[in-house]
Amino acid sequence: MEKTERQKANFGLVGKDISYSFSRGYFKKKFEDMGLNNHSYQNFDLQSISEFPSILKNTSDVKGLNVTIPYKEEVIPFLNEIDIAAKKIGAVNTIKVSENGLIGFNTDAYGFKKSLEPHLKKHHKKALILGTGGASKAIAFVLQELEIDFSFVSRSGKNNGYNYQELTDDIIINHTLIINSSPVGTFPNIKDKPAIPYTKINKEHLLFDLIYNPEVTAFLAAGKANGATICNGHKMLEFQAEKSWEIWNQ
């Protein structure tokens, strides 16, 4: 611990429009609780991923980075190495700065699995993933591991999925696990919610929203009103943050 304290270590979050960041507050408190006075965590708010190299150029003693929307896929070409799971997922949200360069990992999958499993029931056999961004890839990876069939839902219907207009009552009834991996409903647009047939959600459903601010999104509130079990992304973020910390200190 003494050696760690003497050694300066900088960490941060790479993203766009990330003033709301969970990670900065989480790690600031963590460093304070651990007495790591020479550790810091800051936001690197980039308007374009092309700015990414400037982080390491202009910031000394960077040991690790987290990556959020919209750069989880775009950051990959800047890395020297990618962990096997992150390569399978196709998205990176954790970067370790090592002697051999930048190594990419995905701790979203770990965090999602750990936070989802306590809520799963035997009838949760089919899922809808709302959104097709970098986070959705980690969700799909976990559902494959759990042997839960899933389809993507997006405005365009890409990834062989549905578009929102195609969602029938029967599709909602038959998919009892619905995960919002899109940014729809994030603060300050807290009245927004994905356009799905909420009237067909019932007590068999589990609605999971990766968003944590607000604590109960309009998506979750609509599900709860129809008897569904709901879960937000706060625990997932805590789990993935701790996994990132573990990776940076390996």
C-alpha positions in Angstrom: 0.0 0.0 0.0 2.9 2.4 0.8 4.4 1.8 -2.6 1.1 2.4 -4.3 0.6 5.7 -2.4 4.0 7.0 -3.4 3.4 6.2 -7.1 1.4 8.7 -9.0 -1.5 7.1 -10.9 -4.0 8.8 -13.2 -7.2 7.2 -14.5 -10.1 8.5 -16.5 -13.3 8.1 -18.6 -13.2 8.5 -22.3 -16.5 9.5 -23.9 -18.6 12.4 -25.3 -20.8 14.7 -23.3 -20.0 12.8 -20.0 -20.4 15.5 -17.3 -23.0 13.2 -15.7 -20.3 10.4 -15.3 -20.8 7.8 -12.6 -17.2 6.6 -12.9 -15.5 9.8 -11.8 -17.5 10.1 -8.6 -17.2 6.4 -7.9 -13.4 6.3 -8.2 -12.9 9.6 -6.4 -14.7 8.1 -3.3 -12.8 4.8 -3.7 -9.4 6.5 -3.7 -10.4 8.6 -0.7 -11.6 5.5 1.2 -8.4 3.7 0.4 -6.2 6.6 1.3 -4.7 6.8 -2.3 -3.9 10.5 -2.3 -1.8 10.3 -5.4 -4.5 8.6 -7.5 -6.9 10.7 -9.6 -9.7 10.0 -12.0 -11.0 12.5 -14.6 -13.3 12.8 -17.6 -11.7 13.0 -21.1 -14.6 14.4 -23.0 -13.8 14.0 -26.7 -15.8 15.4 -29.6 -14.1 12.8 -31.9 -12.2 9.6 -31.3 -9.4 11.1 -33.3 -8.6 13.1 -30.2 -7.8 9.9 -28.2 -4.0 9.9 -28.7 -3.9 13.4 -27.0 -4.9 11.9 -23.7 -1.7 9.9 -23.3 0.3 12.7 -24.9 -0.9 15.4 -22.5 -1.5 13.4 -19.3 1.3 11.9 -17.3 1.2 8.6 -15.3 -2.0 7.3 -17.0 -2.5 3.7 -15.7 -6.0 2.9 -17.0 -9.0 4.2 -18.8 -12.7 3.5 -19.0 -14.6 4.0 -22.3 -18.2 4.9 -22.7 -20.7 6.0 -25.4 -20.0 6.5 -28.3 -16.4 5.2 -28.4 -16.5 1.6 -27.2 -16.1 0.3 -30.8 -14.3 3.3 -32.3 -11.4 3.1 -29.7 -10.3 -0.4 -30.8 -8.0 0.6 -33.7 -5.9 2.6 -31.2 -5.2 -0.4 -29.0 -2.1 -2.7 -29.2 -3.9 -5.7 -27.8 -7.4 -6.9 -27.1 -8.6 -9.4 -24.5 -10.2 -12.6 -25.9 -13.7 -11.8 -24.5 -13.5 -8.1 -25.6 -12.6 -9.3 -29.1 -15.6 -11.7 -29.2 -17.9 -8.9 -28.0 -16.5 -6.4 -30.4 -16.5 -3.5 -27.9 -14.0 -2.2 -25.2 -14.9 -0.3 -22.1 -11.7 -0.7 -20.1 -8.1 0.0 -21.2 -5.0 -1.0 -19.3 -1.9 1.1 -20.0 1.0 -1.4 -19.8 4.7 -1.6 -20.8 3.5 -3.3 -24.0 1.1 -0.6 -24.9 -2.7 -0.3 -24.6 -4.7 -3.5 -23.8 -8.5 -3.5 -24.2 -11.0 -5.3 -22.0 -14.8 -5.5 -21.7 -16.1 -5.3 -18.1 -19.6 -4.4 -19.2 -20.3 -8.1 -19.8 -19.1 -9.0 -16.3 -21.1 -6.2 -14.6 -24.3 -7.0 -16.5 -24.1 -10.7 -15.8 -23.5 -10.2 -12.1 -26.4 -7.7 -11.8 -28.8 -9.7 -14.0 -28.5 -13.2 -12.5 -30.2 -12.6 -9.1 -33.4 -11.5 -11.0 -33.6 -14.3 -13.6 -36.4 -16.9 -13.4 -36.8 -20.1 -15.3 -39.3 -18.6 -17.7 -36.9 -15.9 -18.9 -36.0 -17.8 -22.0 -36.3 -15.1 -24.7 -35.0 -11.5 -24.6 -35.2 -8.3 -26.5 -32.2 -6.0 -26.5 -33.2 -2.4 -27.2 -30.4 -0.7 -29.0 -27.4 -1.9 -31.1 -24.5 0.2 -29.8 -21.4 -1.0 -28.0 -23.1 -1.8 -24.8 -25.6 -4.1 -26.6 -22.8 -6.3 -27.8 -21.8 -7.1 -24.2 -25.4 -7.8 -23.4 -25.7 -10.2 -26.3 -22.5 -12.0 -25.2 -23.9 -12.6 -21.7 -27.2 -13.8 -23.0 -25.4 -16.3 -25.2 -23.5 -17.5 -22.2 -26.8 -17.9 -20.3 -28.4 -19.7 -23.2 -31.2 -17.1 -23.5 -32.4 -16.5 -27.0 -32.5 -12.8 -28.0 -33.3 -10.4 -30.8 -32.1 -6.8 -31.2 -34.5 -4.0 -31.6 -33.5 -0.7 -33.2 -34.9 2.1 -35.4 -33.4 0.4 -38.5 -33.9 -3.2 -37.6 -30.2 -4.0 -38.1 -28.3 -7.1 -36.8 -31.2 -9.2 -38.2 -33.5 -7.8 -35.5 -36.8 -5.9 -35.3 -37.4 -2.3 -35.8 -39.7 -0.7 -33.3 -42.7 -0.6 -35.7 -42.5 -4.4 -36.1 -43.0 -5.1 -32.4 -46.3 -6.8 -32.0 -48.2 -7.6 -28.8 -47.2 -11.3 -29.3 -43.5 -10.5 -29.5 -43.6 -8.6 -26.2 -45.6 -11.4 -24.5 -43.1 -14.0 -25.7 -40.0 -12.1 -24.7 -40.2 -11.8 -21.0 -36.7 -10.3 -20.6 -36.4 -6.8 -22.1 -33.1 -4.9 -21.8 -32.7 -1.2 -22.7 -29.1 -0.7 -23.9 -30.0 2.5 -25.7 -29.5 6.0 -24.2 -33.2 6.8 -24.5 -34.5 8.1 -21.2 -31.1 9.3 -19.8 -31.1 12.6 -17.8 -32.1 15.2 -18.8 -34.6 13.6 -21.2 -36.2 11.6 -18.4 -39.7 11.4 -19.9 -38.5 9.6 -23.0 -38.8 5.8 -23.3 -38.3 3.2 -26.0 -41.4 2.8 -28.2 -42.5 -0.7 -27.3 -46.1 -2.0 -26.6 -46.0 -1.6 -22.8 -49.6 -2.7 -22.3 -48.5 -6.3 -23.0 -45.9 -6.3 -20.2 -46.9 -8.4 -17.2 -45.7 -9.9 -14.0 -43.7 -12.5 -15.9 -41.5 -9.8 -17.4 -38.1 -8.6 -16.2 -37.1 -5.1 -17.5 -33.5 -4.1 -17.2 -32.3 -0.6 -18.0 -28.6 0.1 -18.3 -29.4 3.7 -17.5 -28.9 4.6 -13.8 -29.9 8.3 -13.9 -32.8 8.6 -13.2 -33.0 5.7 -10.8 -36.4 4.7 -12.3 -36.5 5.6 -15.9 -39.8 6.0 -17.8 -39.1 2.6 -19.4 -38.8 0.9 -16.0 -41.8 2.9 -14.5 -44.0 1.7 -17.4 -42.9 -1.9 -16.8 -43.5 -1.7 -13.1 -46.9 -0.2 -13.6 -47.8 -3.5 -15.4 -46.4 -5.7 -12.7 -42.9 -6.4 -14.2 -39.7 -6.8 -12.1 -37.4 -3.9 -12.8 -33.7 -3.3 -12.4 -31.5 -0.3 -13.3 -27.8 -0.1 -14.3 -26.4 1.1 -11.0 -25.2 -2.3 -9.7 -23.8 -3.2 -13.2 -21.7 0.0 -13.1 -20.4 -0.8 -9.7 -19.5 -4.4 -10.7 -17.8 -3.3 -13.9 -15.9 -0.5 -12.1 -14.5 -2.9 -9.6 -13.5 -5.3 -12.4 -11.7 -2.4 -14.1 -9.8 -1.7 -10.9 -8.8 -5.3 -10.7 -7.5 -5.3 -14.3 -5.5 -2.1 -13.8 -3.8 -3.6 -10.8 -3.0 -7.0 -12.2 
